[in-house]
Amino acid sequence: MKEAERRDRFLVAEMLRHAEVVATNVARGRAAFDTDLTTRYALDHAIELFSEAAEKLSSEFERLHPEIPWKGLRPLRRDVAHPYDRGLAPVRPDRVWRFVRDEMPRIVRRLRVAAFPEYTG
């Protein structure tokens, strides 16, 4: 196995691990997201780490899997991780919730199928 493939496998595994944190917290519901600081913090941080790992994947891996919206992850990560760099307020809660509830599960399904079938469980 080439080094790039080994690294991609590691990064995908990390993305899936962060996605599990997201899924666990999404299951607590929107009310917990809106009222519990720890839930919100966990989701924000898991998004940040998920997106950071995605940014580190090889360009070859990204090219082979265009069904995953790679470029869409970068702005969200930046907005969650560095909202104050551009003088903005933190990312809107509705945007975060929509991403973790609707978009992230689709990305994860595609990632599991596209990349490494052993992660489909």
C-alpha positions in Angstrom: 0.0 0.0 0.0 1.4 3.4 -1.0 1.9 6.1 1.6 -0.7 8.3 0.1 -3.3 5.5 0.3 -2.3 4.7 3.9 -2.7 8.4 4.8 -6.1 8.6 3.0 -7.3 5.5 4.9 -6.3 7.1 8.2 -8.0 10.4 7.4 -11.2 8.7 6.3 -11.2 6.7 9.5 -10.8 9.9 11.4 -13.6 11.6 9.5 -15.9 8.7 10.3 -14.9 8.8 14.0 -15.8 12.5 14.1 -19.0 11.8 12.2 -19.9 9.3 15.0 -19.6 12.2 17.5 -21.9 14.2 15.3 -24.5 11.5 15.0 -24.5 10.9 18.7 -25.2 14.5 19.4 -27.7 15.0 16.6 -29.7 12.1 18.1 -30.1 14.2 21.3 -32.3 16.5 19.1 -32.5 20.2 18.1 -33.5 21.3 21.6 -30.3 19.9 23.1 -28.3 21.6 20.3 -30.1 25.0 21.1 -29.9 24.8 24.9 -26.9 22.7 25.9 -23.6 24.4 25.4 -21.7 21.1 25.5 -23.7 19.6 22.7 -23.2 22.7 20.6 -19.5 22.7 21.3 -19.1 19.0 20.5 -20.9 19.5 17.2 -18.9 22.5 16.2 -15.6 20.9 17.1 -16.5 17.6 15.4 -17.4 19.5 12.2 -14.1 21.3 12.4 -12.1 18.1 12.8 -14.1 16.3 10.1 -13.5 19.1 7.6 -9.8 19.4 8.6 -9.3 15.8 7.9 -11.1 16.2 4.5 -8.7 19.0 3.6 -5.7 16.7 4.2 -6.9 14.0 1.8 -4.9 13.5 -1.3 -6.0 15.3 -4.5 -6.1 11.9 -6.1 -8.6 10.6 -3.6 -10.7 13.7 -4.1 -10.5 13.4 -7.9 -11.6 9.8 -7.7 -14.7 10.7 -5.6 -16.3 13.8 -7.0 -19.7 12.8 -5.5 -18.4 14.1 -2.2 -18.7 17.9 -2.0 -15.0 18.6 -0.9 -15.0 22.3 -1.7 -18.2 22.8 0.4 -16.4 21.5 3.5 -13.7 24.1 3.5 -15.8 27.2 4.0 -17.9 25.6 6.7 -14.7 24.5 8.6 -13.3 28.0 8.3 -16.6 29.6 9.5 -16.8 27.3 12.5 -13.1 27.4 13.4 -12.3 31.0 12.7 -15.5 33.1 12.7 -13.7 36.1 14.1 -10.9 36.3 11.5 -13.2 38.1 9.1 -15.0 40.0 11.8 -18.1 37.8 11.6 -20.3 36.4 14.3 -20.0 32.6 14.8 -21.7 30.5 12.1 -25.5 30.5 12.3 -26.9 27.7 14.4 -29.5 26.8 11.6 -26.6 26.3 9.2 -24.7 24.1 11.5 -27.9 22.1 12.4 -28.8 21.6 8.7 -25.3 20.4 7.9 -25.1 17.9 10.8 -28.7 16.6 10.4 -29.0 16.6 6.6 -25.7 17.0 4.7 -23.2 15.2 6.9 -25.0 11.8 6.9 -25.1 11.9 3.1 -21.4 12.7 2.9 -20.6 9.9 5.3 -22.6 7.4 3.3 -20.9 8.4 0.1 -17.5 8.4 1.8 -18.0 4.9 3.2 -19.1 3.5 -0.1 -16.7 5.4 -2.3 -13.6 4.9 -0.3 -13.3 1.7 1.6 -16.1 -0.8 1.6 -15.0 -2.2 5.0 -16.4 1.0 6.5 -19.9 0.4 5.3 -21.0 -1.1 8.7 
